[in-house]
């Protein structure tokens, strides 16, 4: 399985970026896909996920309303559109294959075992 993220960069507060993640070596359309991030000195955290069909999307509270996850199963690609970026969004963003939701409201997401190499997002004030 190969997972390749792209689209990171440096922006100012309020700016936008679009991350892409191309997956090969698996039947992409069979799997949930997710984005996680890790800021310096912090644990990796859930950002967003979408189920195999793309019909349902889930977000961390901190990004809801600003970030949008989407997927194109014909291109084996998942996207993360990020708007109104804030300095606290600065992190390495990782694409993850087959994250799983748990909890009574399915609002706790656990990553699968396959990760991309990550892409750096830096937001300056």
Secondary structure, 3 states (H helix, E strand, C coil): CEEEEECCEEEECCCCEEEEEEEECCCHHHCCEEEEEECCCCCCEEEEEECCCCCCEEECCCCCCCEEEEEECCCCEEEEEECCCCHHHCEEEEEEECCEEECCCCCEEECCCEECCCEEEEEEC
